[in-house]
Amino acid sequence: MLRSQTTRRIASLSIQRQWTCPKCAPHRFYSQKPAKREPPDHRKLGHQQELFITSVFSPGSPIFLPNGARIFNRLVDFLRKQYTRYGFEEVITPTIYKKSLWAKSGHLENYADDMYTVTGNKRPTAIEHSKGCCGTIAKDKAAAEDEDDSEYGLKPMNCPGHCLIFASKLHSYRDLPVRYADFSPLHRNEISGALSGLTRVRRFHQDDGHIFCRPSQVEEEIKKTLDFVKVVYTTLKFGVSYRLALSTRPKDHFIGTEDEWNRAEDRLRRALEASGMPWSINEGDGAFYGPKIDIVLKDSDGKEHQTATVQLDFQLPKRFELEYQAPAPEYEARGEPTEDPALLAEYGPVRPVMIHRAVLGSVERLMALLIENYDGKWPFWLNPKQAIILTVNTTDPVVDWAQKVRQVLLGNLPKSYTGDESPVSDAGIALSGQTGLAVDLDTSARSLGAKIREARNNGYSQILVVGEADVQNKQVSLGKERMSPGEMRDRMMQMVDRFE
């Protein structure tokens, strides 16, 4: 039976009312807004990707697992390559120094609360058995030396050690600038409530560098350092998302005169203005020995972290009595040129200016920001899981060729290897030419589809496949492409060299 037009209209309206009921609408699945995704947290991602762990036995000292160590070492190696470009020479310095060094540098007076003290075992027997022609004098001297040796400080910074290196030889004005770099571990006594993952720790590594330069070279060195920061942060895909801040003289706990601080702050202002980037002022946030330019990044929660820094220091060179020889020393100390032959004929000692700089800052803190910035999806050159080789089946020829492909990619076999060469014993011979690539192998008896899904979920950048056809052609498959192991190795190394 055909319904009338009016009946059909009423039925249609009733259906529409049923579906547009305001009480029911919120309960319809397709009308609900997707749940807001939590911002990435480096602590959770670090656990999921097996990058690092922490332990109650060493609070604030992250323990890097193999995957995390790969990322850490690649960041350090990346900086080392840039050091050649920017003229830095790497040094290695002690972890502990005597208390007297920290008194000389000013750390004991201004930074003692943030330092760890290391106490050695006293040896009274050495004092009791000390003998000499002077009797008690020798004994008193031994006691004084023992007392001096009993208290040390774990270094929170590398600057005093680098001052010792500069002071260990004579310098001419032609030698400057002298640039030292150091990756030694540092220790700072952060309160336990402030500790958090990799962003706030007690033991960390800093790409610490110090430049000893002439007064006339200060602004150029600061400009180069800011360029260094820009190059590194662009490569790490931070772009210009960071901001610059000038941190000025603290109200308390500083060394030097106000006039020296004002001159140092003026030089940093000129360098910031010349950089062309926006900057702000952090009043009273300078280091106790000098003002600084801080580079500040935001994490996924919007919280800001100071990473790179450039600090100007007139005080430590004075405390360590650092000097270099130059003509017209009075003009040289003011950074002023002169053409007067009589003045230029006169040589004398001049105090260098010291520039503290760190580009990554704390490597641990920067890793935390990178983990969140990439959300666990690493670029190939940094990825701790760069490639995995999957076998189509578990037959001996397929598994054997997959293992050979991996050895070629690792650099343990030459890239021209085809499998027809007779094996050469390399026992007892140090190998060279290793690629440093991270390549895993899955020869399990599962379906290829299941292996591919697992590899994707585990974050591998390149998923390679070896089947029977690859064995016959001496190739390896990447998606629809097939190429020799040597060609695949070249492609991967190009990606690493281009920081892709």
C-alpha distance (Angstrom), angle and dihedral (degrees) to the residues before:
residue distance angle dihedral
M1 . . .
L2 3.80 . .
R3 3.77 117.1 .
S4 3.77 120.8 -132.3
Q5 3.78 119.1 -108.3
T6 3.83 90.5 -110.7
T7 3.82 91.8 52.3
R8 3.77 91.8 49.7
R9 3.85 91.0 49.4
I10 3.83 92.1 51.5
A11 3.81 91.9 48.8
S12 3.79 90.4 48.8
L13 3.81 92.4 50.7
S14 3.80 92.1 48.5
I15 3.79 90.2 53.2
Q16 3.81 90.9 48.3
R17 3.79 91.6 49.4
Q18 3.78 89.5 49.4
W19 3.83 92.5 54.7
T20 3.78 96.5 40.6
C21 3.78 97.3 49.8
P22 3.83 106.0 140.0
K23 3.79 91.6 -143.3
C24 3.78 93.4 54.3
A25 3.81 98.5 39.3
P26 3.83 96.5 79.1
H27 3.81 89.6 54.3
R28 3.81 94.7 55.3
F29 3.82 109.2 104.3
Y30 3.79 96.3 -137.0
S31 3.81 93.1 51.2
Q32 3.79 94.4 57.3
K33 3.79 119.1 98.4
P34 3.81 115.2 -121.7
A35 3.78 113.6 -99.6
K36 3.79 113.1 -96.2
R37 3.79 110.3 -103.2
E38 3.77 116.3 -122.5
P39 3.81 114.3 -117.9
P40 3.81 113.6 -102.5
D41 3.79 114.3 -87.2
H42 3.82 116.2 -153.6
R43 3.81 90.6 -149.8
K44 3.83 93.1 58.9
L45 3.79 93.9 40.1
G46 3.79 90.4 46.4
H47 3.80 89.3 56.1
Q48 3.82 94.0 44.5
Q49 3.79 93.8 49.0
E50 3.82 93.5 40.0
L51 3.80 94.1 -121.4
F52 3.81 102.5 138.7
I53 3.78 145.3 -14.5
T54 3.79 134.2 -157.6
S55 3.78 128.5 -139.5
V56 3.80 135.0 -152.5
F57 3.79 86.5 -136.4
S58 3.81 91.2 66.7
P59 3.81 110.4 22.1
G60 3.77 114.8 -161.2
S61 3.80 93.3 16.2
P62 3.82 108.8 104.9
I63 3.80 117.3 -148.7
F64 3.80 110.6 -140.3
L65 3.80 116.5 -142.5
P66 3.84 120.5 -150.3
N67 3.82 93.3 -86.0
G68 3.80 92.7 48.9
A69 3.81 91.9 44.4
R70 3.81 89.5 55.8
I71 3.80 91.7 55.5
F72 3.80 92.0 43.6
N73 3.81 92.8 50.7
R74 3.80 93.1 46.4
L75 3.79 91.1 53.5
V76 3.81 90.6 49.6
D77 3.83 92.0 46.1
F78 3.81 89.3 49.5
L79 3.81 90.1 54.7
R80 3.80 91.6 46.5
K81 3.80 90.5 56.7
Q82 3.81 90.2 51.8
Y83 3.83 90.7 50.2
T84 3.80 89.6 69.7
R85 3.79 89.1 55.4
Y86 3.81 95.0 48.0
G87 3.80 97.4 40.5
F88 3.83 102.3 -110.1
E89 3.80 124.0 149.4
E90 3.80 117.9 -154.1
V91 3.79 120.5 -127.5
I92 3.82 133.5 -178.4
T93 3.79 118.4 -137.6
P94 3.87 136.2 -176.6
T95 3.78 122.8 -84.8
I96 3.82 94.4 -139.2
Y97 3.80 132.4 39.1
K98 3.79 133.1 -176.5
K99 3.77 118.9 -87.9
S100 3.82 89.1 -113.2
L101 3.82 91.4 65.9
W102 3.81 91.8 54.6
A103 3.81 89.3 48.8
K104 3.80 89.8 52.9
S105 3.81 93.8 48.4
G106 3.81 93.4 47.3
H107 3.80 94.7 -117.6
L108 3.81 92.9 113.9
E109 3.80 91.3 57.8
N110 3.81 99.0 38.2
Y111 3.82 106.8 23.8
A112 3.82 106.9 27.8
D113 3.83 94.8 114.0
D114 3.82 89.9 61.3
M115 3.81 95.5 47.8
Y116 3.79 134.3 87.1
T117 3.79 118.9 -129.2
V118 3.79 118.8 -142.9
T119 3.80 116.3 -157.4
G120 3.78 121.2 -161.1
N121 3.79 126.4 -149.4
K122 3.79 113.7 -92.5
R123 3.78 115.6 -131.1
P124 3.80 109.8 -151.8
T125 3.80 91.3 175.8
A126 3.79 90.1 65.0
I127 3.82 89.8 54.7
E128 3.79 94.6 44.8
H129 3.79 93.2 50.7
S130 3.80 96.2 42.9
K131 3.81 107.5 121.8
G132 3.75 133.7 -176.1
C133 3.75 143.6 145.0
C134 3.80 90.2 -93.5
G135 3.80 94.3 57.4
T136 3.82 109.2 -160.6
I137 3.83 92.1 20.8
A138 3.79 91.0 64.3
K139 3.79 89.5 45.8
D140 3.80 92.6 50.1
K141 3.80 90.7 48.7
A142 3.80 91.3 51.4
A143 3.82 89.7 49.9
A144 3.81 91.6 50.9
E145 3.81 92.1 49.2
D146 3.79 90.8 48.0
E147 3.80 91.0 50.8
D148 3.80 91.0 49.3
D149 3.81 90.8 49.6
S150 3.79 94.1 49.2
E151 3.82 98.7 75.0
Y152 3.78 127.0 51.8
G153 3.80 135.9 160.7
L154 3.81 128.0 -131.9
K155 3.78 104.9 -124.9
P156 3.83 116.8 -106.8
M157 3.82 90.3 -177.6
N158 3.79 138.8 21.0
C159 3.80 98.9 -136.9
P160 3.86 99.0 98.0
G161 3.81 90.9 50.0
H162 3.79 91.6 50.8
C163 3.81 89.7 49.6
L164 3.82 88.0 55.8
I165 3.81 89.8 52.7
F166 3.82 93.2 50.0
A167 3.81 90.8 47.7
S168 3.81 92.7 50.9
K169 3.82 93.7 81.1
L170 3.81 140.7 27.5
H171 3.80 117.8 -95.6
S172 3.77 134.0 -158.0
Y173 3.78 124.1 -154.4
R174 3.81 85.6 -110.8
D175 3.85 89.6 64.9
L176 3.78 94.3 59.6
P177 2.93 137.4 135.9
V178 3.81 95.6 50.1
R179 3.82 112.7 -174.0
Y180 3.81 124.0 -164.9
A181 3.82 126.2 -174.8
D182 3.81 128.1 -166.4
F183 3.83 135.3 -177.1
S184 3.83 96.2 -174.7
P185 3.84 115.8 142.0
L186 3.81 115.6 -99.2
H187 3.80 129.8 -155.2
R188 3.80 127.7 -150.0
N189 3.79 125.4 175.4
E190 3.81 101.1 -123.8
I191 3.80 115.5 178.3
S192 3.81 112.0 -101.5
G193 3.82 93.7 -119.7
A194 3.82 91.4 59.9
L195 3.82 95.8 53.0
S196 3.80 113.6 113.6
G197 3.81 129.1 167.1
L198 3.80 109.7 -73.3
T199 3.81 97.4 -29.4
R200 3.81 98.4 72.2
V201 3.79 114.7 28.6
R202 3.79 141.4 147.9
R203 3.79 98.8 -137.1
F204 3.80 118.2 42.6
H205 3.77 144.8 145.2
Q206 3.77 122.4 -118.0
D207 3.80 128.0 -168.7
D208 3.76 85.9 -127.2
G209 3.79 118.9 -174.1
H210 3.80 135.7 173.4
I211 3.77 127.6 -163.7
F212 3.81 120.2 -159.3
C213 3.79 106.8 -162.6
R214 3.79 144.7 157.6
P215 3.83 116.7 -92.4
S216 3.81 89.3 -110.9
Q217 3.84 90.7 56.7
V218 3.82 98.4 53.8
E219 3.80 100.4 95.4
E220 3.81 93.6 44.2
E221 3.82 91.3 50.8
I222 3.81 91.8 49.5
K223 3.80 89.6 49.1
K224 3.84 90.6 52.0
T225 3.80 90.9 48.3
L226 3.82 92.5 52.2
D227 3.81 88.0 49.1
F228 3.82 88.3 50.7
V229 3.81 89.3 53.8
K230 3.81 91.9 48.9
V231 3.82 92.8 50.5
V232 3.82 93.0 49.3
Y233 3.80 96.9 44.4
T234 3.79 92.2 46.7
T235 3.81 89.8 52.7
L236 3.81 90.0 49.4
K237 3.85 89.0 52.1
F238 3.79 94.5 -113.8
G239 3.82 88.3 118.4
V240 3.80 110.7 179.9
S241 3.79 94.3 -35.5
Y242 3.80 89.2 117.6
R243 3.79 124.7 86.9
L244 3.81 132.6 -143.0
A245 3.80 124.1 -128.8
L246 3.81 130.9 -175.0
S247 3.81 109.5 -140.6
T248 3.81 111.6 -157.8
R249 3.82 136.7 -160.0
P250 3.84 115.5 -48.6
K251 3.79 117.2 -121.9
D252 3.80 91.1 -125.6
H253 3.79 135.7 18.1
F254 3.79 102.8 38.2
I255 3.79 133.5 128.2
G256 3.79 127.4 -140.2
T257 3.81 133.0 36.5
E258 3.79 127.1 -59.3
D259 3.81 89.5 -116.6
E260 3.82 91.0 57.3
W261 3.79 90.1 49.0
N262 3.80 92.6 48.8
R263 3.80 91.7 51.8
A264 3.82 91.3 48.6
E265 3.81 92.4 48.3
D266 3.82 91.2 49.9
R267 3.80 91.1 55.0
L268 3.78 91.8 50.8
R269 3.81 90.6 48.6
R270 3.79 90.8 54.0
A271 3.81 90.7 49.5
L272 3.82 91.3 50.0
E273 3.79 92.4 49.2
A274 3.81 90.3 49.6
S275 3.84 91.0 51.2
G276 3.81 91.7 69.5
M277 3.83 91.4 -139.6
P278 3.80 124.9 118.8
W279 3.79 114.6 -101.7
S280 3.78 140.5 177.0
I281 3.81 138.0 -158.5
N282 3.80 126.6 -107.2
E283 3.78 102.1 -162.3
G284 3.80 114.2 -142.2
D285 3.81 95.6 -0.8
G286 3.82 98.1 112.7
A287 3.80 124.7 119.2
F288 3.80 115.9 -93.0
Y289 3.83 90.6 -106.4
G290 3.82 100.3 45.2
P291 3.83 150.7 -22.3
K292 3.80 120.3 -78.3
I293 3.78 146.5 -164.8
D294 3.80 110.9 -125.8
I295 3.80 124.4 -159.3
V296 3.80 109.3 -147.5
L297 3.83 127.4 -161.7
K298 3.82 130.8 -173.4
D299 3.79 124.0 -130.1
S300 3.81 125.5 -143.4
D301 3.83 90.6 -83.6
G302 3.80 91.9 53.8
K303 3.79 92.6 -108.2
E304 3.80 113.8 142.5
H305 3.81 123.9 -126.5
Q306 3.79 127.6 -170.6
T307 3.80 108.8 -130.6
A308 3.81 117.6 156.1
T309 3.80 121.4 34.3
V310 3.81 140.2 -175.0
Q311 3.81 115.4 -161.8
L312 3.80 129.4 -175.3
D313 3.78 116.6 -146.5
F314 3.82 130.4 -173.9
Q315 3.81 93.5 159.8
L316 3.82 108.4 65.6
P317 3.84 93.1 51.3
K318 3.80 86.8 54.6
R319 3.82 94.3 46.8
F320 3.81 92.4 48.5
E321 3.82 92.2 41.6
L322 3.80 92.4 -124.9
E323 3.78 117.4 177.9
Y324 3.78 146.4 159.1
Q325 3.80 131.5 -158.4
A326 3.81 118.8 -108.1
P327 3.84 139.6 159.0
A328 3.81 117.7 -103.1
P329 3.84 91.0 16.2
E330 3.82 95.9 -169.9
Y331 3.81 92.2 55.3
E332 3.81 91.1 40.9
A333 3.83 91.4 54.5
R334 3.82 89.8 54.4
G335 3.79 92.5 45.9
E336 3.80 91.5 -118.4
P337 3.82 123.8 138.2
T338 3.81 123.2 -133.5
E339 3.79 134.2 -171.9
D340 3.80 95.9 -165.1
P341 3.85 106.8 126.6
A342 3.81 92.6 -153.7
L343 3.81 91.9 55.0
L344 3.79 93.2 43.2
A345 3.79 90.0 53.5
E346 3.79 90.3 61.4
Y347 3.82 115.1 82.8
G348 3.78 125.5 -166.8
P349 3.82 145.2 150.7
V350 3.83 119.5 -72.6
R351 3.80 128.4 -172.0
P352 3.84 112.6 -119.6
V353 3.80 122.7 -135.5
M354 3.80 115.1 -119.0
I355 3.81 121.4 -143.2
H356 3.80 117.6 -166.4
R357 3.78 113.2 -155.9
A358 3.80 138.8 174.1
V359 3.80 122.1 176.2
L360 3.79 102.9 -174.5
G361 3.78 90.6 25.1
S362 3.79 107.4 -161.1
V363 3.81 105.3 10.7
E364 3.81 88.6 -150.3
R365 3.81 93.3 53.5
L366 3.79 92.6 46.5
M367 3.81 89.8 50.1
A368 3.81 88.8 55.1
L369 3.80 90.5 53.0
L370 3.81 91.6 46.3
I371 3.81 92.2 50.1
E372 3.80 89.7 54.6
N373 3.81 94.8 38.5
Y374 3.82 91.9 54.5
D375 3.83 91.5 35.6
G376 3.79 88.1 -137.0
K377 3.84 92.9 -54.0
W378 3.78 100.4 116.0
P379 3.79 125.4 -163.0
F380 3.79 111.4 -112.8
W381 3.82 96.5 -104.3
L382 3.82 92.6 54.9
N383 3.80 99.3 33.0
P384 3.82 112.2 116.7
K385 3.83 86.2 -153.6
Q386 3.78 102.1 48.6
A387 3.80 100.1 157.6
I388 3.78 143.5 -3.1
I389 3.81 129.3 -163.2
L390 3.82 115.9 -142.5
T391 3.79 123.5 -163.8
V392 3.82 120.6 -141.3
N393 3.80 91.0 -145.0
T394 3.78 139.8 -4.1
T395 3.80 99.7 -108.2
D396 3.79 115.0 135.9
P397 3.85 96.7 -115.1
V398 3.83 92.4 51.6
V399 3.82 95.0 45.4
D400 3.81 92.0 44.1
W401 3.84 93.1 50.9
A402 3.84 91.3 45.8
Q403 3.81 89.1 54.5
K404 3.82 90.4 49.3
V405 3.82 90.8 49.7
R406 3.79 89.7 53.3
Q407 3.81 91.5 50.7
V408 3.81 90.3 52.3
L409 3.81 91.7 50.1
L410 3.81 90.7 48.8
G411 3.81 90.9 49.9
N412 3.80 95.2 -116.5
L413 3.81 88.7 117.7
P414 3.83 125.6 39.0
K415 3.80 115.5 -96.2
S416 3.82 89.2 -120.7
Y417 3.81 90.0 62.5
T418 3.83 113.3 129.7
G419 3.79 101.5 170.4
D420 3.80 94.5 -107.6
E421 3.80 94.6 91.7
S422 3.78 118.1 102.0
P423 3.80 112.0 -110.1
V424 3.81 115.8 -99.4
S425 3.78 119.2 -150.4
D426 3.79 111.5 -123.0
A427 3.79 96.8 175.8
G428 3.78 111.5 144.9
I429 3.82 92.3 10.2
A430 3.80 121.8 114.9
L431 3.80 109.2 -127.0
S432 3.78 124.0 -136.7
G433 3.78 132.3 -168.7
Q434 3.80 97.8 54.6
T435 3.81 110.1 163.1
G436 3.79 99.1 -147.5
L437 3.82 90.0 -133.6
A438 3.81 118.1 149.1
V439 3.82 105.5 -130.1
D440 3.81 124.3 167.4
L441 3.80 130.3 -170.0
D442 3.82 130.5 -141.6
T443 3.81 114.1 -167.3
S444 3.82 95.8 158.1
A445 3.83 120.0 139.9
R446 3.81 95.4 -110.1
S447 3.77 131.8 115.3
L448 3.79 116.4 -79.9
G449 3.80 90.5 -123.0
A450 3.81 92.2 56.9
K451 3.80 90.9 48.9
I452 3.81 92.5 50.0
R453 3.82 92.3 49.8
E454 3.80 91.3 49.8
A455 3.83 91.9 47.8
R456 3.81 91.2 51.9
N457 3.79 92.0 48.4
N458 3.81 89.6 50.2
G459 3.81 91.0 56.2
Y460 3.81 102.8 -113.2
S461 3.81 112.9 167.8
Q462 3.82 96.8 -153.2
I463 3.82 123.4 32.9
L464 3.80 111.0 -165.5
V465 3.79 125.5 -170.9
V466 3.80 130.6 -155.1
G467 3.82 120.5 -164.6
E468 3.79 137.2 159.0
A469 3.82 92.9 -80.9
D470 3.81 89.6 53.1
V471 3.80 90.3 52.4
Q472 3.80 91.4 52.9
N473 3.83 93.9 46.0
K474 3.81 94.6 38.9
Q475 3.79 90.1 -124.1
V476 3.79 142.1 120.6
S477 3.81 127.4 -136.0
L478 3.80 127.6 -127.7
G479 3.78 107.8 -178.7
K480 3.83 105.1 -56.1
E481 3.81 92.9 -18.9
R482 3.77 124.6 95.7
M483 3.76 123.7 -167.3
S484 3.78 142.0 151.5
P485 3.82 118.4 -84.9
G486 3.81 88.7 -112.4
E487 3.81 91.8 55.6
M488 3.80 90.7 48.1
R489 3.79 90.0 50.1
D490 3.82 91.6 51.5
R491 3.80 91.0 50.0
M492 3.79 92.4 51.3
M493 3.80 93.0 46.9
Q494 3.81 90.1 51.4
M495 3.81 89.1 54.0
V496 3.81 89.8 51.7
D497 3.82 92.6 47.3
R498 3.82 90.7 50.5
F499 3.83 92.5 46.2
E500 3.83 90.7 -122.7
